[in-house]
Amino acid sequence: MILEAFARINWVDIVILIIFARTCYIALKNGFPHELFRFLGTVCAIYFSLHYYTPVSDFFRDRFDLKVAPLDFLDFIFFVFIVVSADLFFFVFRSVFARFIKMEAVPRVNKIGGITLGFLRSILLSGLIVFMLVISSISYLRNSALSSLSGSSFVKVAPSTYSWLWRHVMSKFMTGERFNETIQEVQDSINS
């Protein structure tokens, strides 16, 4: 049993372990206020990337006659672009906010809150990266993510987060928008 688990460890598990170690260390070092913005940035990156990556890639494919590129590849590229853009937006927002408002929490709350948010952000970030690998058009990346020890668990994190955000928050405010059904198709392809 244990040997079977060790046999499934691959580079995706090592990347996830590095993400957890680095994120938790930085969260402990920087504290709660800093990590709060990073956590919100990761949540927004999950929502916006999963909600808009297919409509954006379809728009660019039709608008700029990108029919030469495979649709899966365009989906992957725009998914990465939206994730990076959302993260960059929150980085700039946090920097501007910190420039004008100095926030400090009680030292104990600062450390415990920071490490808690860092751990939660590690889970979300790992799920986002594994989902990104699964939707890539490169079969090696998809197979590595799905066959890894932790990837098979983390692949559900980003879609579940997106679904929860859509059902409980965003659908109430964005009545003209629709749930991205491609997410369900990706999950169905993983489960089959």
C-alpha positions as CSV (number, residue, x, y, z in Angstrom):
1,M,0.0,0.0,0.0
2,I,2.7,2.5,1.0
3,L,4.9,1.4,-1.8
4,E,2.1,1.9,-4.3
5,A,1.6,5.4,-3.0
6,F,5.3,6.2,-3.4
7,A,5.3,4.8,-6.9
8,R,2.7,7.4,-7.9
9,I,4.9,10.3,-6.8
10,N,6.0,12.4,-9.8
11,W,7.2,15.9,-10.6
12,V,3.7,17.3,-10.0
13,D,3.8,16.2,-6.4
14,I,7.2,17.8,-5.9
15,V,5.9,21.1,-7.4
16,I,2.9,21.0,-5.1
17,L,5.1,20.3,-2.1
18,I,7.3,23.3,-3.1
19,I,4.2,25.5,-3.4
20,F,3.0,24.5,0.1
21,A,6.4,25.0,1.7
22,R,7.1,28.4,0.0
23,T,3.6,29.8,0.4
24,C,3.3,28.8,4.1
25,Y,6.8,30.2,4.8
26,I,6.1,33.5,3.1
27,A,2.7,33.7,4.8
28,L,4.3,33.1,8.2
29,K,7.0,35.7,7.5
30,N,4.7,38.4,6.0
31,G,1.7,37.9,8.2
32,F,-2.1,38.2,7.9
33,P,-2.7,41.5,6.1
34,H,-0.2,40.7,3.3
35,E,-1.6,37.2,2.9
36,L,-5.2,38.3,2.9
37,F,-4.6,40.2,-0.4
38,R,-2.7,37.2,-1.9
39,F,-5.5,34.9,-0.8
40,L,-8.2,37.1,-2.4
41,G,-6.1,37.4,-5.5
42,T,-5.9,33.6,-5.8
43,V,-9.7,33.3,-5.3
44,C,-10.3,35.9,-8.0
45,A,-7.8,34.3,-10.3
46,I,-9.7,31.0,-9.9
47,Y,-13.0,32.5,-10.6
48,F,-12.1,34.8,-13.5
49,S,-9.9,32.2,-15.2
50,L,-12.4,29.4,-15.0
51,H,-15.3,31.6,-15.9
52,Y,-13.8,33.4,-18.9
53,Y,-11.1,31.3,-20.4
54,T,-13.3,29.6,-23.0
55,P,-15.3,32.7,-24.0
56,V,-12.0,34.7,-24.3
57,S,-10.3,32.1,-26.4
58,D,-13.4,31.7,-28.6
59,F,-13.5,35.5,-29.1
60,F,-9.9,35.7,-30.1
61,R,-10.1,32.6,-32.3
62,D,-13.1,34.1,-34.2
63,R,-12.0,37.7,-34.2
64,F,-8.3,37.3,-35.3
65,D,-8.8,34.1,-37.4
66,L,-6.7,31.9,-35.2
67,K,-8.3,28.7,-36.6
68,V,-4.8,27.4,-37.2
69,A,-4.2,27.0,-33.5
70,P,-5.9,24.1,-31.8
71,L,-8.8,25.2,-29.5
72,D,-7.4,23.4,-26.5
73,F,-4.1,25.2,-26.9
74,L,-5.8,28.6,-27.1
75,D,-7.9,27.7,-24.0
76,F,-4.7,26.9,-22.1
77,I,-2.9,30.1,-23.2
78,F,-5.8,32.3,-22.3
79,F,-6.4,30.5,-19.0
80,V,-2.7,31.2,-18.1
81,F,-3.1,34.8,-19.3
82,I,-6.2,35.4,-17.1
83,V,-4.6,33.8,-14.0
84,V,-1.4,35.9,-14.4
85,S,-3.5,39.1,-15.1
86,A,-5.7,38.6,-12.0
87,D,-2.7,37.9,-9.8
88,L,-0.8,40.9,-11.2
89,F,-3.9,43.1,-10.6
90,F,-4.0,42.1,-6.9
91,F,-0.3,42.6,-6.6
92,V,-0.6,46.2,-7.8
93,F,-3.7,46.7,-5.7
94,R,-2.0,45.4,-2.6
95,S,1.1,47.6,-3.3
96,V,-1.0,50.7,-3.7
97,F,-3.1,49.9,-0.7
98,A,0.0,49.3,1.5
99,R,1.5,52.5,0.3
100,F,-1.4,54.6,1.7
101,I,-2.7,52.5,4.6
102,K,-0.4,50.7,7.1
103,M,-2.1,47.6,8.5
104,E,-0.8,45.6,11.4
105,A,-2.5,42.8,13.2
106,V,-1.8,41.7,16.8
107,P,1.4,39.6,16.5
108,R,-0.2,36.3,17.5
109,V,-3.1,36.9,15.1
110,N,-0.7,38.1,12.5
111,K,1.3,34.8,12.5
112,I,-1.6,32.4,13.0
113,G,-3.9,34.2,10.5
114,G,-1.1,34.5,8.0
115,I,-0.1,30.8,8.1
116,T,-3.8,29.8,8.0
117,L,-4.5,31.9,4.9
118,G,-1.2,30.7,3.4
119,F,-2.2,27.1,3.8
120,L,-5.6,27.7,2.3
121,R,-4.0,29.7,-0.6
122,S,-1.6,26.8,-1.1
123,I,-4.5,24.4,-1.6
124,L,-6.2,26.8,-4.0
125,L,-3.0,27.5,-5.9
126,S,-2.1,23.9,-6.2
127,G,-5.6,23.1,-7.5
128,L,-5.4,25.9,-10.0
129,I,-2.0,24.7,-11.3
130,V,-3.2,21.1,-11.6
131,F,-6.3,22.1,-13.4
132,M,-4.2,24.2,-15.7
133,L,-2.1,21.1,-16.5
134,V,-5.2,19.0,-17.1
135,I,-6.6,21.5,-19.7
136,S,-3.4,21.8,-21.6
137,S,-3.2,20.3,-25.0
138,I,0.0,18.5,-24.1
139,S,-0.9,14.9,-23.1
140,Y,2.2,14.5,-21.0
141,L,1.2,17.4,-18.7
142,R,-2.4,16.1,-18.4
143,N,-1.3,12.5,-17.7
144,S,1.3,13.6,-15.2
145,A,-1.2,15.7,-13.3
146,L,-3.8,13.0,-13.2
147,S,-1.5,10.1,-12.4
148,S,0.4,11.9,-9.6
149,L,-0.3,11.1,-6.0
150,S,-1.7,14.5,-5.1
151,G,-2.9,15.7,-8.5
152,S,-5.9,13.5,-8.6
153,S,-7.1,15.2,-5.4
154,F,-6.2,18.7,-6.3
155,V,-7.7,18.7,-9.7
156,K,-11.1,19.1,-8.1
157,V,-10.2,22.1,-6.0
158,A,-10.4,24.9,-8.6
159,P,-13.6,23.7,-10.3
160,S,-15.3,23.2,-6.9
161,T,-14.2,26.7,-5.8
162,Y,-15.5,28.2,-9.1
163,S,-18.8,26.3,-8.8
164,W,-19.2,27.4,-5.2
165,L,-18.4,31.0,-6.0
166,W,-20.8,31.0,-9.0
167,R,-23.7,29.4,-7.1
168,H,-23.5,31.3,-3.9
169,V,-22.1,34.7,-4.9
170,M,-21.6,35.7,-8.5
171,S,-24.8,34.3,-10.0
172,K,-26.7,36.7,-7.7
173,F,-25.0,39.7,-9.1
174,M,-24.2,38.7,-12.7
175,T,-27.7,37.6,-13.9
176,G,-26.7,38.0,-17.6
177,E,-23.8,35.6,-17.3
178,R,-23.9,31.8,-17.4
179,F,-22.0,29.1,-15.6
180,N,-19.0,27.9,-17.8
181,E,-20.2,24.4,-18.8
182,T,-16.7,23.6,-20.1
183,I,-15.7,23.1,-16.5
184,Q,-18.2,20.3,-16.1
185,E,-17.0,18.8,-19.4
186,V,-13.4,18.8,-18.1
187,Q,-14.5,17.2,-14.8
188,D,-16.5,14.5,-16.7
189,S,-13.5,13.8,-18.9
190,I,-11.3,13.4,-15.8
191,N,-13.8,11.0,-14.1
192,S,-14.2,8.8,-17.2
